[in-house]
Amino acid sequence: MALPDHSTSGNNAATGATKKLVVVVGATGNQGGSVARRFLRDPQYAVRGLTRDPSSAAAKELEALGAEVVRADLDDVDSLKAAFAGANIIFSVTNYWEPFFRPDSRARARDLSMTCRRYAYDVEYRQGKNIADAAAAAAVDSLDDNGFLASTLSHAGRCSGGKFKDLYHFDAKADVFPDYVTAAHPKLAAKMSCIHTGFFTTSHRMLPGAYFSKLPDGTFEMCFPCSPDKPVPHLDVNADTGSFVYAVHQMPPGKAYMAGEYLSWSEFASAWAKVTGATIRYREISFDDLVDQAPDRDFGIEVALMFAYTSEPGYDGEMELLKAEDLRKAGIDCPMLTVEESLARQEWAAVLG
Ligand SMILES: NC(=O)c1ccc[n+]([C@@H]2O[C@H](COP(=O)([O-])OP(=O)(O)OC[C@H]3O[C@@H](n4cnc5c(N)ncnc54)[C@H](OP(=O)(O)O)[C@@H]3O)[C@@H](O)[C@H]2O)c1
């Protein structure tokens, strides 16, 4: 697909100034959608959102908000190079869960005699590498000094001293952002910030039974294989990823961040009780208990490993990560919802009913 000439499309009619171009991977999804919307609110920026299907409802919605929507596939480096051309900022995100759940991936994994967890690692790693290779080839010179903003997570294998060898949806991200970028593309790495994202406050939709299990007496239990007191980060992915990334862009490059408010699961449960008026208690369960009650066994294993890692050493792997308060200390506005505010924006009737 031919891309419009950015030097024309990015011209700000009101001021005559050329807009900076922000290219957003995953723009039709949670993280990328939030980032695209935040930059669209600032008339200094033109937003180019990437999708495999520009005719989808999410793509059309983004276009209606003023974004240029462009077809690109994370499995096609040339499509990424074309989409990244002229970018001043690239927001990168990769999605472990799509190849994890897709029936054709499951079949392919079986053919290859590997677990779907490992298969999804390979896809996510490859797609992250494609983003980095395309950005290095097509945009490294046009990018701002802090123009490569990558969503990632801590490296569970390394941060746990080898205890967690196969927490794939963490390591697939960290193996690329920052490891591969640093090793293969030092010029791009010099313009990179790594943004770790906390547990989404909407993630209960993926694991409803463990988050909010209704007991016969009408009260609720929240059950994970994680210490009740360990603080873990929580993020309103749709409301706040954009605010956070927009703030990070105003920092110098080369730093790593955590987007999210740290609350233990007991505190999270209390916040939910306050918002809904329901009674809930947190109960730490075993790894096997979580796997047994998950809707899908492989999903159960992957998330049980995550909760165990979250308990010790911790979701952030005990890395030194800058938070929203550090951005504010640096004089940068970074509005973020509290967990309670985020939960109060959700509809709970179905869960409570
Ligand atoms: N759930 C949590 O609590 C949590 C916490 C931290 C991190 N995460 C991580 O968040 C990631 C998912 O992020 P999200 O929720 O923003 O994803 P999402 O809402 O599911 O959206 C995925 C986006 O990626 C795009 N995409 C997927 N495959 C693509 C491909 N081959 N080529 C081009 N675009 C592609 C999709 O675009 P189109 O479909 O339009 O092409 C869509 O915009 C996962 O890797 C997960 O591990 C989750």
The ligand as a Gaussian input file, in Angstrom:
#p B3LYP/6-31G(d) Opt

LIG

0 1
 N       -2.969000      -8.558000      30.464000
 C       -2.068000      -8.002000      31.266000
 O       -2.301000      -7.822000      32.463000
 C       -0.743000      -7.582000      30.691000
 C        0.170000      -6.902000      31.517000
 C        1.393000      -6.489000      30.966000
 C        1.695000      -6.790000      29.635000
 N        0.775000      -7.463000      28.868000
 C        1.138000      -7.742000      27.464000
 O        0.374000      -6.932000      26.608000
 C        0.480000      -7.492000      25.298000
 C       -0.810000      -7.248000      24.566000
 O       -1.002000      -5.857000      24.460000
 P       -2.444000      -5.267000      24.190000
 O       -3.376000      -5.699000      25.299000
 O       -2.288000      -3.842000      23.877000
 O       -2.853000      -6.108000      22.886000
 P       -4.271000      -6.157000      22.145000
 O       -5.227000      -5.181000      22.725000
 O       -4.657000      -7.587000      22.060000
 O       -3.886000      -5.645000      20.699000
 C       -2.916000      -6.298000      19.913000
 C       -2.487000      -5.313000      18.852000
 O       -1.393000      -5.881000      18.142000
 C       -1.697000      -5.842000      16.769000
 N       -1.106000      -7.012000      16.133000
 C       -1.130000      -8.279000      16.586000
 N       -0.493000      -9.090000      15.720000
 C       -0.074000      -8.297000      14.704000
 C        0.636000      -8.561000      13.499000
 N        1.050000      -9.798000      13.156000
 N        0.911000      -7.518000      12.696000
 C        0.492000      -6.264000      13.013000
 N       -0.170000      -5.968000      14.137000
 C       -0.455000      -6.975000      14.963000
 C       -3.200000      -5.825000      16.648000
 O       -3.550000      -5.178000      15.440000
 P       -4.622000      -5.740000      14.368000
 O       -5.343000      -6.888000      14.985000
 O       -5.506000      -4.553000      14.089000
 O       -3.789000      -6.126000      13.194000
 C       -3.591000      -5.006000      17.861000
 O       -3.539000      -3.642000      17.564000
 C        0.780000      -8.973000      25.485000
 O        2.035000      -9.282000      24.902000
 C        0.816000      -9.148000      27.009000
 O        1.807000     -10.063000      27.421000
 C       -0.425000      -7.850000      29.352000

